[in-house]
């Protein structure tokens, strides 16, 4: 039974790390900060080894610090002049127009269809003029 | 019993900055109250924040 309890705790920790991964990405931070939660495992282990009375509360130390810091630190994606193209949170392949507010993007469509690059320049594909 | 007490103490310590985070994200305050559910409350709160669209986000995420 203690094994089941430990596995459930590990699953909850994994889910929490994944959630923090998304939250930190949204707010413009490096997502790898979410792995700080793994320090909770270290603290739990050490408090168990030394039979510390804080064993029960040990898993909550790191999340508490992270939440307090996150609440009061500036969020990079909310900063004016933040370049989303440089942020891994907004990294995308191909054309990326997320650097503009949706309302300010005149080319935004509900269902953007495929447009060949040559058609943007007025050229027709497969037809080339032969010089005689 | 100790787990429930620890979880509730954690919720009391964290509820104020959590409300601030929800407010900064533009979300209503009441989903933050889920954190008072013992043991599974904190992951659910993080899940709600992670999966919701943040209304005040500059890029609509």
N, CA and C atoms of all chains as a GROMACS GRO file, in nm:
protein
  579
    1UNK      N    1   0.082  -0.123   0.000
    1UNK     CA    2   0.000   0.000   0.000
    1UNK      C    3   0.084   0.127   0.000
    2UNK      N    4   0.194   0.130   0.076
    2UNK     CA    5   0.278   0.251   0.068
    2UNK      C    6   0.333   0.274  -0.072
    3UNK      N    7   0.356   0.162  -0.146
    3UNK     CA    8   0.405   0.178  -0.282
    3UNK      C    9   0.302   0.248  -0.370
    4UNK      N   10   0.175   0.207  -0.354
    4UNK     CA   11   0.067   0.270  -0.430
    4UNK      C   12   0.058   0.418  -0.397
    5UNK      N   13   0.069   0.448  -0.269
    5UNK     CA   14   0.065   0.587  -0.226
    5UNK      C   15   0.179   0.668  -0.289
    6UNK      N   16   0.298   0.606  -0.292
    6UNK     CA   17   0.412   0.675  -0.351
    6UNK      C   18   0.396   0.695  -0.500
    7UNK      N   19   0.340   0.593  -0.568
    7UNK     CA   20   0.318   0.606  -0.713
    7UNK      C   21   0.215   0.714  -0.742
    8UNK      N   22   0.108   0.719  -0.662
    8UNK     CA   23   0.008   0.824  -0.681
    8UNK      C   24   0.071   0.962  -0.662
    9UNK      N   25   0.157   0.974  -0.562
    9UNK     CA   26   0.224   1.102  -0.541
    9UNK      C   27   0.311   1.139  -0.660
   10UNK      N   28   0.380   1.040  -0.716
   10UNK     CA   29   0.465   1.067  -0.832
   10UNK      C   30   0.381   1.109  -0.952
   11UNK      N   31   0.265   1.046  -0.970
   11UNK     CA   32   0.177   1.084  -1.081
   11UNK      C   33   0.128   1.228  -1.063
   12UNK      N   34   0.090   1.260  -0.939
   12UNK     CA   35   0.045   1.397  -0.912
   12UNK      C   36   0.158   1.497  -0.936
   13UNK      N   37   0.279   1.459  -0.900
   13UNK     CA   38   0.393   1.548  -0.922
   13UNK      C   39   0.417   1.567  -1.072
   14UNK      N   40   0.404   1.460  -1.148
   14UNK     CA   41   0.425   1.470  -1.293
   14UNK      C   42   0.319   1.560  -1.357
   15UNK      N   43   0.194   1.542  -1.315
   15UNK     CA   44   0.086   1.627  -1.369
   15UNK      C   45   0.111   1.773  -1.334
   16UNK      N   46   0.154   1.796  -1.209
   16UNK     CA   47   0.180   1.934  -1.166
   16UNK      C   48   0.294   1.995  -1.245
   17UNK      N   49   0.398   1.918  -1.270
   17UNK     CA   50   0.512   1.971  -1.348
   17UNK      C   51   0.466   2.006  -1.488
   18UNK      N   52   0.383   1.920  -1.546
   18UNK     CA   53   0.332   1.949  -1.681
   18UNK      C   54   0.247   2.077  -1.681
   19UNK      N   55   0.164   2.095  -1.578
   19UNK     CA   56   0.082   2.216  -1.569
   19UNK      C   57   0.171   2.339  -1.552
   20UNK      N   58   0.271   2.330  -1.465
   20UNK     CA   59   0.362   2.443  -1.446
   20UNK      C   60   0.436   2.471  -1.576
   21UNK      N   61   0.468   2.367  -1.651
   21UNK     CA   62   0.535   2.382  -1.780
   21UNK      C   63   0.453   2.472  -1.872
   22UNK      N   64   0.323   2.446  -1.878
   22UNK     CA   65   0.235   2.527  -1.964
   22UNK      C   66   0.217   2.668  -1.909
   23UNK      N   67   0.201   2.678  -1.777
   23UNK     CA   68   0.178   2.810  -1.716
   23UNK      C   69   0.300   2.899  -1.738
   24UNK      N   70   0.418   2.846  -1.714
   24UNK     CA   71   0.540   2.925  -1.731
   24UNK      C   72   0.559   2.963  -1.878
   25UNK      N   73   0.522   2.872  -1.968
   25UNK     CA   74   0.532   2.905  -2.109
   25UNK      C   75   0.438   3.018  -2.148
   26UNK      N   76   0.316   3.014  -2.096
   26UNK     CA   77   0.221   3.119  -2.127
   26UNK      C   78   0.268   3.254  -2.077
   27UNK      N   79   0.329   3.255  -1.961
   27UNK     CA   80   0.369   3.383  -1.904
   27UNK      C   81   0.505   3.428  -1.956
   28UNK      N   82   0.566   3.351  -2.041
   28UNK     CA   83   0.688   3.396  -2.108
   28UNK      C   84   0.818   3.353  -2.042
   29UNK      N   85   0.809   3.271  -1.941
   29UNK     CA   86   0.930   3.224  -1.874
   29UNK      C   87   0.985   3.100  -1.943
   30UNK      N   88   1.106   3.068  -1.907
   30UNK     CA   89   1.162   2.943  -1.955
   30UNK      C   90   1.087   2.828  -1.886
   31UNK      N   91   1.036   2.738  -1.967
   31UNK     CA   92   0.951   2.632  -1.911
   31UNK      C   93   1.028   2.535  -1.823
   32UNK      N   94   1.158   2.532  -1.841
   32UNK     CA   95   1.236   2.435  -1.763
   32UNK      C   96   1.238   2.469  -1.615
   33UNK      N   97   1.194   2.589  -1.576
   33UNK     CA   98   1.184   2.621  -1.434
   33UNK      C   99   1.084   2.528  -1.364
   34UNK      N  100   0.993   2.469  -1.439
   34UNK     CA  101   0.894   2.382  -1.376
   34UNK      C  102   0.960   2.260  -1.310
   35UNK      N  103   1.077   2.226  -1.359
   35UNK     CA  104   1.146   2.109  -1.301
   35UNK      C  105   1.203   2.138  -1.162
   36UNK      N  106   1.190   2.263  -1.117
   36UNK     CA  107   1.228   2.291  -0.978
   36UNK      C  108   1.142   2.208  -0.881
   37UNK      N  109   1.023   2.171  -0.928
   37UNK     CA  110   0.936   2.091  -0.841
   37UNK      C  111   0.999   1.957  -0.804
   38UNK      N  112   1.093   1.914  -0.884
   38UNK     CA  113   1.159   1.787  -0.850
   38UNK      C  114   1.239   1.798  -0.721
   39UNK      N  115   1.273   1.921  -0.684
   39UNK     CA  116   1.342   1.940  -0.556
   39UNK      C  117   1.256   1.892  -0.439
   40UNK      N  118   1.124   1.894  -0.460
   40UNK     CA  119   1.035   1.843  -0.355
   40UNK      C  120   1.068   1.698  -0.321
   41UNK      N  121   1.098   1.622  -0.425
   41UNK     CA  122   1.134   1.481  -0.400
   41UNK      C  123   1.259   1.472  -0.312
   42UNK      N  124   1.356   1.558  -0.342
   42UNK     CA  125   1.480   1.556  -0.265
   42UNK      C  126   1.452   1.592  -0.119
   43UNK      N  127   1.369   1.694  -0.101
   43UNK     CA  128   1.339   1.737   0.036
   43UNK      C  129   1.263   1.628   0.111
   44UNK      N  130   1.169   1.565   0.043
   44UNK     CA  131   1.094   1.457   0.107
   44UNK      C  132   1.188   1.343   0.144
   45UNK      N  133   1.278   1.311   0.053
   45UNK     CA  134   1.371   1.200   0.080
   45UNK      C  135   1.461   1.233   0.199
   46UNK      N  136   1.516   1.355   0.198
   46UNK     CA  137   1.607   1.392   0.307
   46UNK      C  138   1.534   1.399   0.440
   47UNK      N  139   1.414   1.455   0.438
   47UNK     CA  140   1.340   1.464   0.565
   47UNK      C  141   1.300   1.324   0.613
   48UNK      N  142   1.283   1.230   0.519
   48UNK     CA  143   1.254   1.093   0.560
   48UNK      C  144   1.376   1.024   0.617
   49UNK      N  145   1.490   1.050   0.555
   49UNK     CA  146   1.614   0.988   0.603
   49UNK      C  147   1.648   1.036   0.743
   50UNK      N  148   1.635   1.166   0.763
   50UNK     CA  149   1.671   1.222   0.894
   50UNK      C  150   1.554   1.221   0.993
   51UNK      N  151   1.445   1.156   0.952
   51UNK     CA  152   1.327   1.144   1.039
   51UNK      C  153   1.283   1.280   1.093
   52UNK      N  154   1.279   1.375   1.001
   52UNK     CA  155   1.240   1.510   1.039
   52UNK      C  156   1.088   1.518   1.054
   53UNK      N  157   1.039   1.596   1.148
   53UNK     CA  158   0.893   1.611   1.163
   53UNK      C  159   0.828   1.688   1.050
   54UNK      N  160   0.908   1.751   0.965
   54UNK     CA  161   0.848   1.826   0.854
   54UNK      C  162   0.821   1.736   0.735
   55UNK      N  163   0.833   1.606   0.755
   55UNK     CA  164   0.816   1.511   0.645
   55UNK      C  165   0.682   1.530   0.574
   56UNK      N  166   0.577   1.553   0.653
   56UNK     CA  167   0.443   1.566   0.595
   56UNK      C  168   0.431   1.694   0.511
   57UNK      N  169   0.499   1.798   0.555
   57UNK     CA  170   0.484   1.927   0.488
   57UNK      C  171   0.590   1.952   0.382
   58UNK      N  172   0.687   1.862   0.373
   58UNK     CA  173   0.800   1.882   0.282
   58UNK      C  174   0.758   1.899   0.136
   59UNK      N  175   0.657   1.825   0.085
   59UNK     CA  176   0.622   1.842  -0.057
   59UNK      C  177   0.570   1.980  -0.091
   60UNK      N  178   0.529   2.056   0.010
   60UNK     CA  179   0.465   2.184  -0.018
   60UNK      C  180   0.562   2.302  -0.017
   61UNK      N  181   0.686   2.281   0.023
   61UNK     CA  182   0.779   2.393   0.036
   61UNK      C  183   0.808   2.458  -0.099
   62UNK      N  184   0.850   2.378  -0.195
   62UNK     CA  185   0.890   2.433  -0.325
   62UNK      C  186   0.772   2.496  -0.398
   63UNK      N  187   0.654   2.429  -0.407
   63UNK     CA  188   0.540   2.495  -0.472
   63UNK      C  189   0.502   2.627  -0.406
   64UNK      N  190   0.511   2.632  -0.273
   64UNK     CA  191   0.477   2.757  -0.204
   64UNK      C  192   0.570   2.869  -0.249
   65UNK      N  193   0.699   2.843  -0.249
   65UNK     CA  194   0.795   2.946  -0.291
   65UNK      C  195   0.771   2.985  -0.436
   66UNK      N  196   0.750   2.886  -0.521
   66UNK     CA  197   0.730   2.915  -0.663
   66UNK      C  198   0.604   2.999  -0.686
   67UNK      N  199   0.496   2.968  -0.617
   67UNK     CA  200   0.371   3.042  -0.638
   67UNK      C  201   0.386   3.186  -0.590
   68UNK      N  202   0.450   3.203  -0.474
   68UNK     CA  203   0.468   3.340  -0.423
   68UNK      C  204   0.557   3.422  -0.516
   69UNK      N  205   0.664   3.362  -0.565
   69UNK     CA  206   0.753   3.434  -0.657
   69UNK      C  207   0.680   3.465  -0.788
   70UNK      N  208   0.607   3.365  -0.838
   70UNK     CA  209   0.539   3.381  -0.967
   70UNK      C  210   0.431   3.489  -0.960
   71UNK      N  211   0.370   3.504  -0.845
   71UNK     CA  212   0.261   3.601  -0.832
   71UNK      C  213   0.313   3.744  -0.838
   72UNK      N  214   0.436   3.767  -0.796
   72UNK     CA  215   0.484   3.904  -0.783
   72UNK      C  216   0.594   3.940  -0.881
   73UNK      N  217   0.650   3.843  -0.951
   73UNK     CA  218   0.754   3.873  -1.048
   73UNK      C  219   0.686   3.923  -1.176
   74UNK      N  220   0.760   4.001  -1.255
   74UNK     CA  221   0.701   4.048  -1.382
   74UNK      C  222   0.697   3.931  -1.480
   75UNK      N  223   0.591   3.930  -1.561
   75UNK     CA  224   0.574   3.822  -1.658
   75UNK      C  225   0.622   3.872  -1.793
   76UNK      N  226   0.722   3.809  -1.852
   76UNK     CA  227   0.781   3.861  -1.976
   76UNK      C  228   0.681   3.874  -2.091
   77UNK      N  229   0.586   3.783  -2.103
   77UNK     CA  230   0.494   3.793  -2.216
   77UNK      C  231   0.394   3.906  -2.198
   78UNK      N  232   0.385   3.961  -2.078
   78UNK     CA  233   0.297   4.075  -2.055
   78UNK      C  234   0.373   4.207  -2.069
   79UNK      N  235   0.504   4.198  -2.090
   79UNK     CA  236   0.584   4.318  -2.102
   79UNK      C  237   0.566   4.378  -2.240
   80UNK      N  238   0.564   4.511  -2.245
   80UNK     CA  239   0.556   4.578  -2.374
   80UNK      C  240   0.690   4.562  -2.444
   81UNK      N  241   0.686   4.526  -2.570
   81UNK     CA  242   0.808   4.505  -2.644
   81UNK      C  243   0.860   4.365  -2.636
   82UNK      N  244   0.784   4.277  -2.572
   82UNK     CA  245   0.825   4.137  -2.565
   82UNK      C  246   0.818   4.076  -2.705
   83UNK      N  247   0.923   4.012  -2.746
   83UNK     CA  248   0.929   3.953  -2.879
   83UNK      C  249   0.888   3.807  -2.871
   84UNK      N  250   0.766   3.776  -2.910
   84UNK     CA  251   0.722   3.637  -2.897
   84UNK      C  252   0.795   3.541  -2.989
   85UNK      N  253   0.852   3.596  -3.098
   85UNK     CA  254   0.922   3.506  -3.190
   85UNK      C  255   1.046   3.448  -3.125
   86UNK      N  256   1.100   3.521  -3.030
   86UNK     CA  257   1.220   3.471  -2.962
   86UNK      C  258   1.186   3.377  -2.848
   87UNK      N  259   1.062   3.381  -2.807
   87UNK     CA  260   1.023   3.296  -2.696
   87UNK      C  261   0.991   3.157  -2.747
   88UNK      N  262   1.039   3.058  -2.679
   88UNK     CA  263   1.012   2.922  -2.721
   88UNK      C  264   0.865   2.889  -2.705
   89UNK      N  265   0.798   2.968  -2.620
   89UNK     CA  266   0.657   2.941  -2.599
   89UNK      C  267   0.577   2.968  -2.725
   90UNK      N  268   0.628   3.058  -2.809
   90UNK     CA  269   0.554   3.094  -2.928
   90UNK      C  270   0.622   3.042  -3.054
   91UNK      N  271   0.722   2.961  -3.036
   91UNK     CA  272   0.795   2.914  -3.152
   91UNK      C  273   0.705   2.824  -3.237
   92UNK      N  274   0.703   2.851  -3.364
   92UNK     CA  275   0.622   2.770  -3.454
   92UNK      C  276   0.696   2.757  -3.585
   93UNK      N  277   0.664   2.654  -3.655
   93UNK     CA  278   0.719   2.640  -3.788
   93UNK      C  279   0.633   2.718  -3.886
   94UNK      N  280   0.694   2.758  -3.997
   94UNK     CA  281   0.618   2.828  -4.099
   94UNK      C  282   0.587   2.970  -4.059
   95UNK      N  283   0.482   3.021  -4.119
   95UNK     CA  284   0.449   3.160  -4.089
   95UNK      C  285   0.381   3.167  -3.954
   96UNK      N  286   0.418   3.266  -3.883
   96UNK     CA  287   0.367   3.282  -3.747
   96UNK      C  288   0.323   3.426  -3.731
   97UNK      N  289   0.197   3.445  -3.718
   97UNK     CA  290   0.147   3.581  -3.705
   97UNK      C  291   0.099   3.606  -3.563
   98UNK      N  292   0.146   3.526  -3.471
   98UNK     CA  293   0.101   3.545  -3.333
   98UNK      C  294   0.171   3.661  -3.266
   99UNK      N  295   0.262   3.727  -3.342
   99UNK     CA  296   0.327   3.842  -3.282
   99UNK      C  297   0.237   3.964  -3.288
  100UNK      N  298   0.119   3.950  -3.342
  100UNK     CA  299   0.025   4.060  -3.345
  100UNK      C  300  -0.100   4.022  -3.268
  101UNK      N  301  -0.164   4.124  -3.216
  101UNK     CA  302  -0.292   4.098  -3.154
  101UNK      C  303  -0.389   4.048  -3.261
  102UNK      N  304  -0.473   3.950  -3.231
  102UNK     CA  305  -0.565   3.899  -3.333
  102UNK      C  306  -0.650   4.009  -3.395
  103UNK      N  307  -0.692   4.106  -3.315
  103UNK     CA  308  -0.776   4.212  -3.368
  103UNK      C  309  -0.698   4.306  -3.459
  104UNK      N  310  -0.566   4.310  -3.442
  104UNK     CA  311  -0.484   4.402  -3.521
  104UNK      C  312  -0.428   4.337  -3.646
  105UNK      N  313  -0.458   4.213  -3.666
  105UNK     CA  314  -0.401   4.141  -3.780
  105UNK      C  315  -0.502   4.141  -3.895
  106UNK      N  316  -0.479   4.220  -3.999
  106UNK     CA  317  -0.578   4.228  -4.107
  106UNK      C  318  -0.582   4.103  -4.192
  107UNK      N  319  -0.479   4.019  -4.184
  107UNK     CA  320  -0.475   3.900  -4.267
  107UNK      C  321  -0.530   3.778  -4.196
  108UNK      N  322  -0.576   3.797  -4.076
  108UNK     CA  323  -0.625   3.684  -4.000
  108UNK      C  324  -0.757   3.637  -4.057
  109UNK      N  325  -0.769   3.512  -4.083
  109UNK     CA  326  -0.895   3.454  -4.129
  109UNK      C  327  -0.930   3.337  -4.041
  110UNK      N  328  -1.057   3.303  -4.045
  110UNK     CA  329  -1.101   3.193  -3.959
  110UNK      C  330  -1.039   3.062  -4.003
  111UNK      N  331  -1.039   3.039  -4.135
  111UNK     CA  332  -0.980   2.917  -4.188
  111UNK      C  333  -0.884   2.954  -4.300
  112UNK      N  334  -0.762   2.984  -4.268
  112UNK     CA  335  -0.669   3.021  -4.373
  112UNK      C  336  -0.640   2.902  -4.464
  113UNK      N  337  -0.669   2.918  -4.591
  113UNK     CA  338  -0.647   2.810  -4.686
  113UNK      C  339  -0.503   2.808  -4.733
  114UNK      N  340  -0.471   2.702  -4.803
  114UNK     CA  341  -0.336   2.691  -4.854
  114UNK      C  342  -0.319   2.785  -4.972
  115UNK      N  343  -0.215   2.861  -4.971
  115UNK     CA  344  -0.186   2.953  -5.080
  115UNK      C  345  -0.043   2.929  -5.123
  116UNK      N  346  -0.030   2.902  -5.250
  116UNK     CA  347   0.106   2.878  -5.298
  116UNK      C  348   0.184   3.008  -5.299
  117UNK      N  349   0.311   2.995  -5.271
  117UNK     CA  350   0.394   3.114  -5.258
  117UNK      C  351   0.403   3.190  -5.389
  118UNK      N  352   0.400   3.119  -5.502
  118UNK     CA  353   0.415   3.187  -5.630
  118UNK      C  354   0.294   3.273  -5.663
  119UNK      N  355   0.177   3.232  -5.611
  119UNK     CA  356   0.058   3.309  -5.642
  119UNK      C  357   0.058   3.444  -5.571
  120UNK      N  358   0.137   3.454  -5.468
  120UNK     CA  359   0.145   3.581  -5.397
  120UNK      C  360   0.218   3.686  -5.480
  121UNK      N  361   0.302   3.641  -5.571
  121UNK     CA  362   0.380   3.734  -5.652
  121UNK      C  363   0.324   3.748  -5.793
  122UNK      N  364   0.207   3.693  -5.821
  122UNK     CA  365   0.145   3.710  -5.950
  122UNK      C  366   0.198   3.617  -6.057
  123UNK      N  367   0.280   3.522  -6.021
  123UNK     CA  368   0.335   3.430  -6.119
  123UNK      C  369   0.250   3.304  -6.124
  124UNK      N  370   0.250   3.238  -6.238
  124UNK     CA  371   0.175   3.114  -6.251
  124UNK      C  372   0.272   2.997  -6.248
  125UNK      N  373   0.232   2.897  -6.175
  125UNK     CA  374   0.321   2.783  -6.158
  125UNK      C  375   0.323   2.698  -6.284
  126UNK      N  376   0.437   2.655  -6.327
  126UNK     CA  377   0.449   2.564  -6.439
  126UNK      C  378   0.453   2.632  -6.574
  127UNK      N  379   0.430   2.761  -6.579
  127UNK     CA  380   0.435   2.833  -6.705
  127UNK      C  381   0.553   2.929  -6.703
  128UNK      N  382   0.643   2.903  -6.790
  128UNK     CA  383   0.758   2.992  -6.800
  128UNK      C  384   0.766   3.046  -6.941
  129UNK      N  385   0.804   3.167  -6.952
  129UNK     CA  386   0.817   3.230  -7.083
  129UNK      C  387   0.948   3.186  -7.148
  130UNK      N  388   0.933   3.148  -7.274
  130UNK     CA  389   1.052   3.110  -7.347
  130UNK      C  390   1.097   3.227  -7.435
  131UNK      N  391   1.217   3.257  -7.426
  131UNK     CA  392   1.272   3.364  -7.510
  131UNK      C  393   1.308   3.309  -7.647
  132UNK      N  394   1.247   3.365  -7.749
  132UNK     CA  395   1.279   3.316  -7.883
  132UNK      C  396   1.367   3.417  -7.957
  133UNK      N  397  -0.466   1.198   0.820
  133UNK     CA  398  -0.505   1.320   0.889
  133UNK      C  399  -0.400   1.429   0.872
  134UNK      N  400  -0.273   1.387   0.886
  134UNK     CA  401  -0.164   1.484   0.870
  134UNK      C  402  -0.161   1.539   0.728
  135UNK      N  403  -0.192   1.452   0.632
  135UNK     CA  404  -0.192   1.496   0.492
  135UNK      C  405  -0.296   1.603   0.469
  136UNK      N  406  -0.414   1.583   0.527
  136UNK     CA  407  -0.522   1.680   0.508
  136UNK      C  408  -0.486   1.812   0.574
  137UNK      N  409  -0.430   1.804   0.695
  137UNK     CA  410  -0.390   1.927   0.765
  137UNK      C  411  -0.280   1.999   0.686
  138UNK      N  412  -0.183   1.924   0.637
  138UNK     CA  413  -0.076   1.985   0.558
  138UNK      C  414  -0.128   2.050   0.433
  139UNK      N  415  -0.224   1.984   0.368
  139UNK     CA  416  -0.281   2.038   0.246
  139UNK      C  417  -0.358   2.166   0.273
  140UNK      N  418  -0.431   2.168   0.384
  140UNK     CA  419  -0.509   2.288   0.417
  140UNK      C  420  -0.417   2.404   0.455
  141UNK      N  421  -0.310   2.376   0.528
  141UNK     CA  422  -0.213   2.481   0.561
  141UNK      C  423  -0.151   2.537   0.434
  142UNK      N  424  -0.116   2.446   0.342
  142UNK     CA  425  -0.060   2.490   0.215
  142UNK      C  426  -0.160   2.580   0.141
  143UNK      N  427  -0.288   2.541   0.142
  143UNK     CA  428  -0.389   2.621   0.072
  143UNK      C  429  -0.402   2.759   0.135
  144UNK      N  430  -0.398   2.765   0.268
  144UNK     CA  431  -0.411   2.895   0.336
  144UNK      C  432  -0.290   2.985   0.305
  145UNK      N  433  -0.172   2.926   0.298
  145UNK     CA  434  -0.052   3.006   0.272
  145UNK      C  435  -0.050   3.057   0.128
  146UNK      N  436  -0.110   2.980   0.039
  146UNK     CA  437  -0.091   3.006  -0.104
  146UNK      C  438  -0.210   3.077  -0.168
  147UNK      N  439  -0.321   3.084  -0.096
  147UNK     CA  440  -0.442   3.134  -0.162
  147UNK      C  441  -0.429   3.280  -0.206
  148UNK      N  442  -0.360   3.360  -0.127
  148UNK     CA  443  -0.350   3.502  -0.164
  148UNK      C  444  -0.270   3.522  -0.293
  149UNK      N  445  -0.146   3.469  -0.304
  149UNK     CA  446  -0.076   3.485  -0.433
  149UNK      C  447  -0.146   3.413  -0.549
  150UNK      N  448  -0.218   3.307  -0.517
  150UNK     CA  449  -0.290   3.236  -0.624
  150UNK      C  450  -0.403   3.324  -0.680
  151UNK      N  451  -0.474   3.393  -0.591
  151UNK     CA  452  -0.577   3.486  -0.638
  151UNK      C  453  -0.516   3.597  -0.722
  152UNK      N  454  -0.398   3.640  -0.683
  152UNK     CA  455  -0.329   3.744  -0.760
  152UNK      C  456  -0.291   3.692  -0.899
  153UNK      N  457  -0.245   3.569  -0.905
  153UNK     CA  458  -0.209   3.510  -1.035
  153UNK      C  459  -0.334   3.500  -1.124
  154UNK      N  460  -0.444   3.453  -1.066
  154UNK     CA  461  -0.566   3.441  -1.145
  154UNK      C  462  -0.613   3.578  -1.193
  155UNK      N  463  -0.597   3.680  -1.106
  155UNK     CA  464  -0.640   3.814  -1.145
  155UNK      C  465  -0.551   3.867  -1.257
  156UNK      N  466  -0.420   3.843  -1.248
  156UNK     CA  467  -0.329   3.890  -1.352
  156UNK      C  468  -0.357   3.819  -1.484
  157UNK      N  469  -0.397   3.694  -1.476
  157UNK     CA  470  -0.429   3.619  -1.598
  157UNK      C  471  -0.564   3.658  -1.655
  158UNK      N  472  -0.642   3.736  -1.579
  158UNK     CA  473  -0.774   3.778  -1.626
  158UNK      C  474  -0.882   3.676  -1.603
  159UNK      N  475  -0.856   3.581  -1.518
  159UNK     CA  476  -0.954   3.477  -1.491
  159UNK      C  477  -1.034   3.510  -1.366
  160UNK      N  478  -1.154   3.453  -1.354
  160UNK     CA  479  -1.231   3.475  -1.230
  160UNK      C  480  -1.160   3.414  -1.110
  161UNK      N  481  -1.198   3.460  -0.992
  161UNK     CA  482  -1.126   3.419  -0.872
  161UNK      C  483  -1.172   3.284  -0.818
  162UNK      N  484  -1.294   3.247  -0.849
  162UNK     CA  485  -1.350   3.130  -0.779
  162UNK      C  486  -1.283   2.996  -0.815
  163UNK      N  487  -1.227   2.978  -0.935
  163UNK     CA  488  -1.159   2.848  -0.956
  163UNK      C  489  -1.039   2.828  -0.864
  164UNK      N  490  -0.985   2.938  -0.812
  164UNK     CA  491  -0.871   2.923  -0.721
  164UNK      C  492  -0.911   2.855  -0.590
  165UNK      N  493  -1.040   2.860  -0.559
  165UNK     CA  494  -1.087   2.800  -0.434
  165UNK      C  495  -1.076   2.647  -0.435
  166UNK      N  496  -1.056   2.592  -0.554
  166UNK     CA  497  -1.041   2.446  -0.565
  166UNK      C  498  -0.921   2.398  -0.484
  167UNK      N  499  -0.828   2.490  -0.458
  167UNK     CA  500  -0.707   2.449  -0.386
  167UNK      C  501  -0.738   2.402  -0.244
  168UNK      N  502  -0.855   2.437  -0.193
  168UNK     CA  503  -0.890   2.393  -0.057
  168UNK      C  504  -0.935   2.247  -0.052
  169UNK      N  505  -0.952   2.185  -0.168
  169UNK     CA  506  -0.979   2.041  -0.168
  169UNK      C  507  -0.851   1.971  -0.124
  170UNK      N  508  -0.856   1.891  -0.020
  170UNK     CA  509  -0.733   1.830   0.030
  170UNK      C  510  -0.666   1.739  -0.073
  171UNK      N  511  -0.537   1.747  -0.077
  171UNK     CA  512  -0.446   1.659  -0.153
  171UNK      C  513  -0.455   1.682  -0.305
  172UNK      N  514  -0.575   1.667  -0.364
  172UNK     CA  515  -0.582   1.679  -0.509
  172UNK      C  516  -0.614   1.822  -0.553
  173UNK      N  517  -0.638   1.912  -0.458
  173UNK     CA  518  -0.671   2.050  -0.494
  173UNK      C  519  -0.561   2.124  -0.568
  174UNK      N  520  -0.438   2.122  -0.516
  174UNK     CA  521  -0.330   2.196  -0.585
  174UNK      C  522  -0.306   2.153  -0.730
  175UNK      N  523  -0.301   2.022  -0.761
  175UNK     CA  524  -0.286   1.988  -0.903
  175UNK      C  525  -0.403   2.031  -0.990
  176UNK      N  526  -0.525   2.024  -0.934
  176UNK     CA  527  -0.641   2.066  -1.013
  176UNK      C  528  -0.635   2.216  -1.040
  177UNK      N  529  -0.594   2.293  -0.938
  177UNK     CA  530  -0.582   2.437  -0.957
  177UNK      C  531  -0.480   2.470  -1.066
  178UNK      N  532  -0.367   2.401  -1.062
  178UNK     CA  533  -0.264   2.423  -1.164
  178UNK      C  534  -0.316   2.382  -1.301
  179UNK      N  535  -0.394   2.273  -1.305
  179UNK     CA  536  -0.449   2.226  -1.433
  179UNK      C  537  -0.546   2.329  -1.491
  180UNK      N  538  -0.631   2.385  -1.405
  180UNK     CA  539  -0.726   2.486  -1.453
  180UNK      C  540  -0.653   2.606  -1.511
  181UNK      N  541  -0.549   2.647  -1.441
  181UNK     CA  542  -0.473   2.764  -1.488
  181UNK      C  543  -0.396   2.732  -1.616
  182UNK      N  544  -0.349   2.610  -1.626
  182UNK     CA  545  -0.267   2.574  -1.742
  182UNK      C  546  -0.352   2.556  -1.866
  183UNK      N  547  -0.471   2.501  -1.852
  183UNK     CA  548  -0.550   2.466  -1.970
  183UNK      C  549  -0.646   2.574  -2.012
  184UNK      N  550  -0.670   2.673  -1.925
  184UNK     CA  551  -0.765   2.778  -1.962
  184UNK      C  552  -0.698   2.881  -2.051
  185UNK      N  553  -0.783   2.948  -2.128
  185UNK     CA  554  -0.733   3.062  -2.204
  185UNK      C  555  -0.729   3.182  -2.110
  186UNK      N  556  -0.618   3.254  -2.112
  186UNK     CA  557  -0.604   3.370  -2.024
  186UNK      C  558  -0.660   3.494  -2.094
  187UNK      N  559  -0.772   3.547  -2.046
  187UNK     CA  560  -0.834   3.660  -2.118
  187UNK      C  561  -0.744   3.783  -2.130
  188UNK      N  562  -0.662   3.807  -2.033
  188UNK     CA  563  -0.580   3.929  -2.039
  188UNK      C  564  -0.445   3.905  -2.103
  189UNK      N  565  -0.427   3.789  -2.160
  189UNK     CA  566  -0.296   3.762  -2.222
  189UNK      C  567  -0.280   3.845  -2.349
  190UNK      N  568  -0.165   3.908  -2.368
  190UNK     CA  569  -0.147   3.998  -2.484
  190UNK      C  570  -0.161   3.928  -2.618
  191UNK      N  571  -0.132   3.799  -2.623
  191UNK     CA  572  -0.139   3.730  -2.750
  191UNK      C  573  -0.254   3.630  -2.753
  192UNK      N  574  -0.348   3.650  -2.663
  192UNK     CA  575  -0.468   3.569  -2.665
  192UNK      C  576  -0.448   3.423  -2.638
  193UNK      N  577  -0.352   3.390  -2.554
  193UNK     CA  578  -0.326   3.249  -2.524
  193UNK      C  579  -0.395   3.207  -2.396
   0.00000   0.00000   0.00000
